[in-house]
Amino acid sequence: MEKQTDTIIARATPLGKGSIGIIRISGNKVIDVIKYTLKLTYIKPRYANYLSFFYKNKIIDKGIVLWFPKPFSFTGEDILELQCHGNSILMDLLINDIINIPDIRIASPGEFSKRAFLNKKIDLTQAEAIADIITANSKAAVFSAMNLMNGKFSLLLNNFKKIIIQLRVQIESFLEFNYELNFSFFCKKILIKLEKLSKYLINIIKYVKNGIRIKEGIKIMLIGPPNSGKSSLMNLITNKNISIVTNIPGTTRDILHENIYINSVPIEIIDTAGIRNTSNQIEILGIKKIFKEIKNSNYLFLVVEDQISQKDLSKIINDYLKKFIKNIPIIIIRNKIDITNNLPEIIYNNDYVIIKLSIKKKKGISILMNFIKEKITYTNNIEDQFTAKERYLNSLNLIYKYLIKGKKNFLDTLSIELLSEDLNLIQKELDSITGKFTSEDLLNSIFSQFCIGK
């Protein structure tokens, strides 16, 4: 069982052979490690000390030693870092020797970062940013994760929280001293603040949605009838001959994946089997796999021939798609305008975005790519963007519901007490994002996904 009073030790560099291997130790027993492994009673803090490392009283290696006394360290505890040669056997010998000291044990995954959080060196979003930096798969993801680590998201949340607290203070003051204030004037001030909170929160939610795109990437699935041009579109967007293109219906029977980057955002393009009634068992299996994959997609590009009738198009949407999808945007790609002699264009209506193009003649492709860049991968000002997680979005959506409900109830009943309770729920949900009000199970789930030495 984890005890924070234990001193923890772990590799901070990956397994394998390398020129340098780093062993990190954090806790009250760091001084004992200095005495036991370095045979010294004192070393200069925050200074690169070149020293000998001892294993069972024999010198086993020499390297750099860094000591950070508490509270001026990453974890807020005493931290010692041993930079030895990156040989796994050498590092294991040192670690196994050091854990012979009482109350020193191997760290759990993410335990160094967890201690930094528990010791209030970082909040929970900054702790999660560490994992994002390590796993970032694009340039944008690296800088966005660093923005999260530097507290850009925390700053937005704290500014929002300040307004909530100010509003709660005003309400409590009114309830305590209401005889001194004009109620009608007070209600107008409250509504102005609630409107300001709504606009601020919508802006934060936009940032978070963009952050999720940058971190997790976007999945675009190409679906539609056979021979509509899905495979050709896949090859065109990715600039690779990935999908086989023929005039034979049912050529694509499996799901094909390819990753590209647009606006530094990772995008997975997915080509699928043609949707149609068929007796071919292999083709039927391919179609079934499509609908299992749909729920994991962010966008569906429904590729059809431009000459398709509205009746047949509605049949595909209503009979196939609406049964399986909810809240996934559908973009209709009307291909083969070279046959219908229509012009390339993009049409926005209440239900769908429609893009008319010709893959064969490469007409309207720029319209499609601009749509992807401007509407799907658009990330506001990338310099201010931070990576984000679904849990942030879930909490913020819940906060928005509390805010809208509180505003409606206040307009309907003018009950300040009910509004005060909704604001209290909002503040608690905000604190759950940064970790000020977070269950132990959630903490363990988050930090268990980290590296051992982090």
C-alpha positions, -999 to +999 in steps of 0.1 A: +000+000+000+013+035-009+024+057+020+034+092+013+058+090+043+079+065+024+108+076+003+104+065-033+129+056-060+126+049-097+143+052-130+136+085-147+149+073-181+135+045-203+146+009-201+175-001-223+212+009-228+222+045-232+250+069-224+231+083-193+206+068-169+189+088-143+177+075-109+153+097-090+147+095-052+122+116-033+114+118+004+128+121+039+154+094+035+173+112+008+200+122+033+204+085+042+209+077+005+236+104+003+254+088+032+249+052+020+255+054-018+278+084-020+296+079+013+292+116+021+274+135+049+267+166+028+267+177-008+261+212-023+224+216-031+212+226-066+247+220-080+260+194-104+283+173-082+306+148-099+309+119-075+315+082-071+285+058-066+290+029-042+274-006-043+280-026-012+309-004-002+326-007-037+327+020-064+304+008-092+302+040-113+309+077-113+285+104-124+266+136-117+245+140-086+218+167-081+202+174-047+172+196-043+162+201-006+126+206+003+104+225-004+123+238-034+119+207-056+094+192-081+077+171-054+081+195-026+102+169-008+139+163-007+149+150-042+181+133-052+190+125-088+218+101-097+230+104-133+250+073-140+258+054-172+227+041-188+232+003-184+201-015-171+222-039-150+241-011-133+210+009-126+192-022-112+221-029-089+221+007-075+183+007-071+181-027-054+209-017-031+193+016-021+159+000-013+176-020+014+175+013+034+143+011+056+112+030+044+125+033+008+105+016-019+100+016-057+077+044-068+043+036-083+035+050-118+032+088-116+039+089-079+065+117-082+039+139-100+012+128-076+033+140-046+039+173-064+001+177-067-005+166-031+021+190-019+005+218-039+034+224-062+011+219-092-026+215-097-042+184-113-044+199-148-007+207-147+001+172-135-018+157-164+001+181-187+033+162-178+019+130-193+007+150-223+042+164-229+057+128-228+031+114-252+027+144-276+025+132-312+028+166-330+046+199-327+013+216-318+007+190-291+041+196-275+036+234-272-001+230-262+009+205-234+035+230-222+009+257-221-012+234-199+018+228-177+024+265-174-011+270-161-029+287-190-060+266-184-057+270-147-057+308-152-089+307-172-106+285-146-093+307-117-106+339-134-140+322-139-140+310-103-132+346-090-164+359-107-184+330-091-170+338-057-177+375-061-212+367-071-217+344-041-204+370-018-228+396-032-257+372-028-248+363+008-243+400+016-277+408+002-294+379+022-277+393+053-283+430+047-311+431+021-328+460+038-300+483+026-303+474-012-329+480-039-340+444-049-348+453-085-314+470-090-297+441-073-314+416-097-302+435-127-266+434-115-269+396-109-282+390-144-254+410-159-229+389-140-246+357-151-245+368-187-208+376-184-202+341-169-220+324-197-199+341-224-167+334-205-176+298-201-185+293-238-150+307-246-133+282-222-153+253-237-141+263-272-105+262-260-110+228-244-126+213-276-096+226-296-073+212-270-089+177-273-084+179-311-047+187-307-041+160-281-062+131-293-065+140-330-095+138-352-111+107-368-128+113-402-146+083-416-155+081-453-187+062-459-212+059-487-224+036-515-199+015-536-181+034-564-190+068-551-153+078-548-145+071-512-112+053-519-102+079-545-109+106-520-088+087-494-059+086-518-062+122-527-064+136-491-035+115-479-015+119-511-009+081-511-022+051-530-036+034-500-070+023-512-075+001-542-096+019-568-117-001-594-151+001-611-161-032-594-186-026-566-175-039-532-137-036-538-130-022-504-141-048-479-121-039-448-115-007-429-083+012-440-066+038-418-041+065-426-027+094-404-020+128-417-014+163-402-033+194-410-027+226-391-003+205-370-034+185-358-032+147-363-060+134-384-069+097-390-087+092-424-107+060-425-119+044-457-147+019-455-167-007-475-195+006-496-229+007-479-254-014-499-277-044-498-255-074-507-255-112-502-216-114-503-207-126-467-173-110-467-188-077-478-215-080-452-189-084-425-171-053-438-203-033-436-210-045-400-175-033-390-182+002-403-210+007-378-189-005-350-162+020-360-186+049-365-191+056-328-154+063-324-153+089-352-155+127-349-168+134-384-185+113-411-179+122-448-208+107-467-195+104-503-222+100-529-225+106-567-237+141-575-265+126-597-280+108-567-317+115-561-328+133-529-349+102-522-319+078-523-298+102-503-324+105-476-327+067-476-290+063-469-291+089-441-323+077-425-320+040-430-283+035-424-268+064-405-294+079-381-299+044-366-263+042-356-250+077-349-258+105-325-242+139-324-216+131-351-215+157-378-222+144-413-206+163-442-221+152-476-195+150-504-214+151-538-187+137-561-186+135-599-198+170-608-178+166-640-207+143-651-236+165-639-218+197-651-223+214-618-198+239-603-178+231-572-193+248-541-199+244-504-235+247-491-244+253-455-279+244-444-296+236-411-289+199-413-257+192-432-227+208-449-227+198-486-195+200-507-198+195-545-166+184-562-150+161-588-122+138-575-114+127-610-109+162-624-097+175-590-123+203-590-134+216-556-107+198-537-094+231-524-129+238-510-129+205-491-093+210-478-101+246-467-132+233-449-111+207-430-085+234-421-109+262-411-138+242-396-124+209-383-088+216-373-091+253-365-075+259-332-078+296-325-044+311-315-021+281-313+003+301-290-024+303-263-039+268-269-035+240-243-041+203-245-073+191-228-091+160-218-127+148-221-131+150-183-125+188-186-152+191-212-177+169-193-172+191-162-175+223-181-207+211-199-221+202-165-212+237-152-229+253-182-261+233-174-259+245-138-254+281-150-283+280-175-306+263-149-296+288-122-303+318-146-337+304-157-348+296-121-337+331-110-357+347-139-387+326-131-387+328-093-363+356-084-351+332-057-316+342-047-313+311-024-317+287-053-292+306-074-267+305-046-270+267-044-264+264-082-233+286-079-220+264-051-224+233-073-205+252-101-176+260-077-174+224-066-173+212-102-145+237-110-125+225-081-128+189-093-110+199-125-080+214-108-080+187-081-091+208-051-121+186-047-113+153-062-119+117-051-090+094-044-102+069-071-100+096-097-065+106-086-053+070-087-068+065-122-050+096-135-016+091-121-015+053-128-012+062-165+021+080-159+056+067-163+071+050-133+098+076-128+074+105-132 
